[in-house]
Structure formats: structure tokens, C-alpha cells
Amino acid sequence: MTQARGLHDRYGLPLSTSSSVAVDHYMAGIDRLLSSNAGAEQCFQAAIEADDGFALAHAALAFLHQYRGRAADARESAERAAARVSGSTRRERQHVSALATAVGGNGARAAQLLREHLDEYPRDALALFQATGAIAMSGRADREQERLAMVEGAA
């Protein structure tokens, strides 16, 4: 799906969909995911129903599946995101690539891709959430300092 003029997330980042309904559902899902509230999955599914070509909605669903330990569902959603991202923005392509890398089991490479992505797009809230979670689970002795530096950089 090509990007429609004027459709952005609440952080000012353009979204590659022509459906304002898909954006509304996607943002409701992001809000629920970031605040650990119920209903994010249903919101992402509704965004996909409104625009099946909206790669970030598939990517967000993949992240949610991975977060919940549903590896097969995460891989399937990540594959769908990757198959739909070609006409999207650079930010969306990078985000989907990092997510697919994480879902594919290469956490260290995914963390590096997310750090690079956030250097360029610090307002990508889902990528920041994903990155700080990956750092927290890394087992590294300096993980809390790294998480703090990442969040402060986004601020």
C-alpha cells in the first residue's frame, strides 16, 4: 500500500496506509501494548482488516505474539509484514527488518538493528519498547545503563 498524504502516528511519523481506520486501530493497539492493557491484539487485527497491506500493523502483531511466547504466530505475522513492506517508508522497512530478525531468533543482531534504527528515528515508540525489552533480557551487566541511555536519547 502506498503512503497517503497526512496519515501519521501520534509521534509524527508517517504511516504507509491509505486507511485512516487502519491508523486509528493501529494506534489504539500501540497505546494498549505500551500501557500493558488488554485488547492490543484485537486492535492490530482490526487495522489489518482495514488494510491488509499495512506492514506495521502486521509487525506490531508479530511483536505482540513474540512477547506472549507464541513463536509460530510471531513468525507468520513477521513474514506477512516483510511481504508487505516494500512500498513503505525507510523507517517502516527498517522496523520490519529488525522485528523479523528478532522473531527469527537473532536477538543480538536485532538489538543492534534497533539501536541503529532509533538513532535515526528516536520517536518510533514500538521500536523503542522492543529495544528496551531486548536489552532488559540480554543478561548483560550494563543493561540498565544501556536502557536508560536509550530512553534518554529518545527523550
Salt bridges, closest charged atoms under 4 A:
ASP31 OD2 - ARG10 NH2 2.55
GLU41 OE1 - ARG68 NH1 2.73
GLU41 OE2 - ARG70 NH2 3.17
ASP52 OD1 - HIS58 NE2 3.36
ASP52 OD2 - ARG84 NH2 2.88
ASP73 OD2 - ARG70 NE 3.18
GLU76 OE2 - ARG80 NH2 2.78
GLU120 OE2 - ARG90 NE 2.87
ASP124 OD2 - ARG91 NH1 3.09
ASP124 OD2 - HIS95 ND1 3.07
ASP124 OD2 - HIS117 NE2 2.75
ASP142 OD2 - ARG140 NH2 2.83
GLU144 OE2 - ARG147 NH1 3.38
GLU146 OE2 - ARG115 NH1 2.82
GLU146 OE1 - ARG140 NH1 2.82
